[in-house]
Amino acid sequence: MESAEALEDLLERVRALVTSGELAGIANPTLALFERTLAVRGAAQHAVATVSGTMALELALEAAGVGRGHEVIVPALSAYGTLAAVLRRRATPVIVDVHPKRLTLDPLAIRHGLSEHTRAVIAVHAMGIAPDVGSIRSAVGPSVFVLEDMAQGFPGTVRGDAAALSLSARKPIDLGEGGAVLTNDVDLALALRWLTCLGHAGVSLDGGKVEWNRGHVVVGTSARMPALQAALGLYRLETLRETLQQQKTRLIALRRAAPQAGLEPLVEPVVPLAACFEGPLAPGLAEHLPLLRPASVYQAHKEPPIARKARLTDTPVADRLERTLVVLATDVEDPQALERTVKALVTFA
């Protein structure tokens, strides 16, 4: 769908929602349609939308039975929200090193974090680079819940037991705020439905209706995405192909130019959120790179609220990459910014 047509469709959906007053997320057809569309894009059977990506992570862990006394393996390069979700479940994050070329969990390093208390592993997608979920699953065994943190990896195919999405700023699907959990596990999906709707027993698996007289089956929370956010989400999905094509073009240009400045490319991202390299940058180069950005994954476990409660393993690769990682953004539409960045990289060769 062309951008102008998709925008007109969004405005009509918003007009209809506001006029009807059907703005709540529970049993809302607009939200149900958005969830079905998300599931298709993730090659998953079910999608449950939430108010944020962090809430999606937390509720996915809760639905999987993760809680006090359990350990959750998390990569040493992550985001604060990933670790916060673990701690809010009263579980212990276990910090494991990352692969030197992927920025994501190193399956070979996972053995250093495994224990009899390991209940889950969070495979974080980093700057659009996908983790090796198959090898991670082999490393932890069949009894460990594999949750993908796809905040920086959607659209992509869900390969774990579930995937949590963030639909906030600087993501391909930017709703300002929002999240979702994708899964092929029908029991997990139903548990998530209950948890997002205060534990209401009458909510349907597909989220399209509710039987109000059935009471409550668990103690849930109010975490359903509002219908207006879902309407915006449908618009973002309709224009996603165009957005990704533009970012892919910028990614190719940056990956072609950066090695000329001595930067070593990391694995090409599945989702073109950024071009990542290992430096260091030549002296004076940084000030000429308008697309240079801080990494969206970092050693969040070193922040005091988490450091006091996390269990650490040796992480030499993550320690090095936090000093040497170079991230060039692809979501800036200004062609002059791309041109200046490429020119500077070539000039400093």
LOGULUM-215232 format. One record per atom (N, C-alpha, C): residue in one letter; x, y, z. Coordinates in steps of 0.1 Angstrom, whole numbers, plus 5000, padded with zeros to 4 digits. Layout:
BEGIN
aXYZ...
END
This chain:
BEGIN
m500849885000m500050005000m500950125000e500550224991e501350354991e501150425004s502150515008s502150585020s500950675022a500550745011a499450835012a498150765014e497950655007e496750565009e496750505023a497850465028a497950405041a497650505052l498150625050l497850735060l496350775060e495750775048e494250805048e493450695055d493950575053d493350455059d493450465074l494650515079l494850535094l493850635099l493750745092l492850855097l491450815097e491050735088e489650685088e489450585100r490450505103r490350415114r490250495127v491050595128v491050675141v489650745142r489150795131r487850865131r486750775136a486850655130a485750555134a485850515149l487150495154l487250465168l486850575177v487250695174v486850805183v485350825182t484750815171t483250835170t482550725177s482950595176s482250485182s482550485197g483750535202g484050525216g484650395220e484950305210e485550175213e487050185213l487550245224l488950275224l489750175233a489050095241a489750005250a490349885242g491349825248g492049725241g491349585243i490649565253i490049435255i488849415246a488849295239a487849265229a487649365219n488749415213n488549525203n489049465190p488149485179p488449425166p489649485159t489949615162t491049685156t492349625162l492349605175l493549545181l493749395177a492649325176a492649185172a493249175158l492849265149l493449265135l494949295135f495349395144f496749425145f497549305150e497049235160e497749115165e497849005155r496748985147r496848885137r497948915126t497949045123t498949085113t500349075118l500549115131l501849095137l502348945137a501348855141a501748715141a502148665127v501448705117v501848665104v503248715100r503548835104r504948895100r506048815108g505648765120g506648695128g506548545126a505748495116a505548355114a505248275126a504348345134a503848285147a502348265146q501848175155q500448145155q499648245163h500248305173h499548395182h500348525185a499648635187a500348755191a499448825202v500048865213v499248935223v499949075225a499249175222a499749315223a499749365237t500749445241t500849505254t501149655253v501249715265v501449855265v502949895263s503849805265s505249835263s506049705260g507249725255g508049605253g508549545266t508849625276t509349575288t508249495295m506949545294m505849465299m505649335292a505949335279a505849215271a506849105276l508049155279l509149065284l508649005298e508249095306e507849055320e506748955320l505648985312l504548895312l504848765305a505748765295a506148635289a506848545299l507748605307l508448535318l507448475328e506448565332e505448525341e504648405336a504148415323a503348315317a504148185316a505448185315a506348065315a506648015329g506148085339g506348035353g507748075359v508348175353v509648225359v509348315371g510048285382g509848365394g510948355404r510648385416r511648385427r512348245428g513648255429g514548135430g515048085417h514548145405h514948105392h516048195387e516848135378e517848215371e517548225356v517848345350v517548375336v518848415330i519348345320i520548385313i520248495303v521148605304v520948725296v522348765290p522448815278p523748855273p524348975279a525648985279a526349095286a526149225278l525649225266l525249345259l523749335257s523049415264s521649405264s521049555266a519849565271a519249685274a518649685289y518549795295y518149795309y516749725311g515849755301g514549695302g514549545302t515449485295t515549335295t515849285309l516749345315l517149295329l516149335339a515549455337a514449495346a513349395347a512949345335a511849245334a512249115342v513449075342v513848955350v513748985365l514249105369l514249135383l512849155388r512049215380r510649235385r509849105387r510448995381r509848865383r510548795395r511348875402r512148825414r513048715410a513448705398a514448605393a515848675393t516848595391t518248645390t518748645376p519148755371p519748755358p521248705359v521548615350v522948555349v523548615336i524648685337i525248755326i526248675319v526048645306v526948565298v527448635286d528648605282d529348675271d528648665258v529048755249v528448755235v529448715225h528848675213h529648635202h530448755196p531648745193p532448865188p531948925175k531248855167k530748905154k529248935154r528548895164r527048905164r526549005174l527249035185l526749115196l525749045204t525348925201t524348845208t524948735215l524048665223l524548555232l525448455224d526548425230d527448325225d527048185230p526548095221p526147965226p527247895234l528447915230l529547845236l529847895250a529448015253a529648075266a528548045276i527448005271i526247975279i526547875290r527447785287r527647675297r528247735311h528847855310h529347915322h528247975331g527047995325g525948045333g524947945337l524947825332l523947725335l524147675349s522947655355s522947595369s521647515370e521447455382e520247375384e519047475386h519347605387h518247705389h517847775376t518547735365t518247805352t516847765347r516047865345r514647845341r514347905327a515148005323a514948075310a516248135305v516248165292v517248235286v516648345277i517148465277i516648565269i517648595258a517248555245a518148575234a517848715228v518648805230v518448945226v518948965212h518049025204h518449075190h519149205192a520349225187a521149345189a521349425177m520749545176m520949635165m520549575152g519549485152g519049425140g519749285137i520849255145i521549125143i520749015151a520448905145a519648805151a520648705159p520248665171p520948555178p520848425171d521748335174d521648195169d520748115178v519448125176v518548065186v518647915186g518847855174g518947705174g520147655183s521247725182s522447685190s522247715204i521547825207i521247865221i520347755227r519347715220r518347615225r519147485228s520047445219s520847325221s521647335234a522147455236a523047475247a522347475261v521147515261v520347525274v519547395276g519247325266g518347205268g516947235266p516147125265p514647145262p513847195273s514347185286s513447225297s513547375300v514447445293v514647595296v513847675286f513147775291f512247855283f513147955275v513047955262v513848045253v512948155249l513248275254l512548395251l513348495242e512948525230e513648625222e513248765226d514248845228d513948995230d514149055216m513049065208m513049115195m512849265193a513049335204a512949485204a513749545192q514849485189q515749535178q515849425167g514849345166g514949235156g513649205149f512649295150f511349265142f511249365131p510749315119p510149185116p511149085114g510948965120g511748855119g511048725123t511448615120t510748485123t511048445138v510048415145v510148375159v510648225159r511848215166r512448075166r512448025181g512248105190g512248065204g510848015208d510647995221d509347955226d508348075225a508948195226a508148315225a509148435221a508648545216a509448655213a508648785218a509348865225a508848995230a509249105221l508249185216l508549305207l508449435215s509249525211s509049665215s508649745203l507549825204l507049905193l507150055197s508350095202s508550225207s509450305197a509950415201a510650505192a511950435187r512350465175r513550415168r513450265165k512250225163k512050085158k511350095145p511449985136p510749995123p509250015125i508649955136i507249975139i507150065151d507150195148d507150295159d505750345162l505250305174l503950355179l504150455190g505350505192g505650595204g505850505216e505050405218e505150315229e504250195226g504650075231g503849955229g504749835228g504149715228g504849595227g503949485224a504449365223a503649245220a504549115223v503849005225v504448875226v503948785215l504848725208l504548635197l504948495202t504048395199t504348255202t503548155194n504048035193n503347925187n502647835198d502847865210d502347785221d501047835225v499947755223v498647805226v498347825241d498947735249d498747755263d499447885268l500647915263l501348035267l500548155262a499948145250a499248265245a497948285253l497248185258l496048205266l496448255279a497548205285a498048265298a498348415297l498948455286l499248595283l497948675282r496948615275r495648685274r495148715288w495148615296w494648635310w495448735317l496748735316l497548825324l497448965320t497148995307t497049125302t495649185305c494749105309c493349145311c492849125325l493749155335l493449135349l493148995353g493448895344g493148765347g491748715344h491048795336h489648765332h489548635325a488748545330a488648405324a487848405311g487148515308g486248515297g486848565284v488148615285v488748665273v489048555263s488848585250s489148475240s490548475236l490948355231l492348345227l492748445216d491848465207d492148565196d491948705200g491548735212g491348875217g490148945212g489348885204g488248955197g486948965205k486848885216k485548895223k485848855238v484848885247v485048845261v483648815266e483648705275e482448665282e482548725296w481848835299w482048905311w481648835324n480748735322n480248675334n481048555340r482248535334r483048415338r484048445349g484148565354g485048585365g486448595361h487348565371h488748575369h489448445373v490548405365v491148285367v492548295374v493248415372v494548445378v494548595382v495548635389v495748775393v496548835382g495948905372g496648965361g496849115363t497049185353t497249325353t496549395341s496449525340s495849585329s496949635319a497249545309a498349575301a498049565286r496749565283r496349555269r496649685261m497149675249m497349795241m496049865237p495949995238p494750065234p494450055219a493250065215a492850055201a493550155192l493650285197l494250385189l495750345185q496450285195q497850245192q497850135181a496850045182a496749935173a496449995159a495550095158a495350155145a496550215139l497350285147l498650335142l499550215138g499550105146g500349985143g499949925129l498649925125l498349875112l498849965101y498950095104y499550185094y500950165093r501650145104r503150115103r503449985096l502549885098l502849755091l502549775076e501649855072e501349875058e502449945051t503150025058t504250105052t505650045055l505649935062l506949875067l507849835056r507349785045r508249745034r509049855029e508349975027e509050095022e510050145032t509750135045t510650185055t511950095055l511749965054l512949875055l513749885042q513149905031q513849925018q514750045019q514250155024q515150275026q516250255035q516050185046q517050155056q518150055050k517649965042k518549865036k519549935026t519050035019t519850105009t520950185017r520650245028r521650315036r522650215042l522050105047l522949995053l524049955043i523649925031i524549885020i525649985018a525250115017a526250225015a527250235027l526750215039l527650225050l528550105052r528049995049r528849875050r529949865039r529649935028r530649935017r531750045021a531350155027a532350255029a533150235042a532650185053a533250185066a534550105066p534649995059p535949915060p537149995054q536850095045q537850175040q538550265050a537750285061a538250365072a538850275084g539050155080g539650065090g538649995100l537350015097l536349955106l536049815101e535949715110e535649585107e534149555108p533549515098p532049485098p531749365107l530649385115l530149265122l529149195113v528449095118v527449025110v526449115104e526049095092e525049185086e523649165093p523049275097p521749255105p520649205096v519749125102v518549075095v517649195093v517449275103v516649395102v517649515101p517549605091p518649705088p518449825098l518549805111l518349915120l519649995121a520749935119a522050005120a523149925113a524249995110a525449925105a526449925116c526849805120c527749785132c529149745128f530149805134f531549775131f532349775144e533449705143e534449715154e535549815150g535849915159g536750015156g538149975161p538950075165p538550205169p538450305157l537750415159l537650525149l539050595148a539350635136a540550715135a540450845142p541450905148p541451035155p540751145146g539751205151g539151315144g537951275135l537751145133l536751095124l535351115130a535151085143a533851085149a533051215146e533651325147e532951455145e532451475131h532951395122h532451405108h531451295104l530951225114l530051115111l528651155117p527751225110p526451255115p525551135118l525851025113l525050905115l525650815127l526650865133l527250795145l526350795156r526050685162r525050675173r525550585185p525150615197p525450515208p524750385205a525350275210a524750145208a523450135217s522450065211s521250045219s521349925228v522449845227v522749745237v524149785243y524149765256y525349805264y525449715276q526449735285q526549655297q525649705308a524349685306a523349735315a523449675329h523949555329h524049485342h525049555352k525849655347k526749725356k526049845363e524749875359e524049985366e523649935380p523850015390p523749975404p522449885408p521249925403p520149845407p520149705403i520849675392i520949545386i522249475391a523349555392a524649495396a524549425410r523749475418r523649425432r522949285432k522249255421k521449135421k521749035410a522549075401a522948985390a524048885394r524048775387r525248685388r526048695375l527348725377l528248755366l529048635362t529348615349t530448525344t531448615337d532548555333d533548635326d532948675312t533148805309t532648855296t533648945289p534848885285p535848965279p535449025265v534648945257v534249005244v533349125246a532349115255a531449225257a532249345263d533249315272d534049425277d534749505266r535249425257r536049485246r535049565236l533949505233l533049565223l532449695228e532249705241e531649825247e532649945244r533949915243r534850015240r535050045225t534949935217t535249945203t534149945193l532949925198l531749915189l531450045183v531250045169v530850165162v529550145155v528550225158v527250215153v526850335144l526450305132l526050405122l524550385119a523750485122a522250465121a521850465106t520750395104t520150385090t518750445090d518250495101d516850545102d516850695101v517850755096v517850905094v517650935079e516550995076e516151015062e516951125055d517651205062d518351315056d519451265047p519351275033p520351225024p521751285026q521751405031q523051475033q523751415044a523051365055a523751295066a524451175061l523751095053l524350975047l525551005038e525351105030e526451145021e527651195028r527451275039r528551325046r529251215054t528551115059t529051005066t529950925057v529450885045v530150805036v531350875031k531251005028k532451085023k533551085034a533151105047a534151105057a534850975059l534050865058l534650735059l535750705048v535350745036v536250725025v537550815026t537250945030t538351045031t539350995042f538950935053f539850895063f540450765061a540250705049a540850575046a542350585046
END
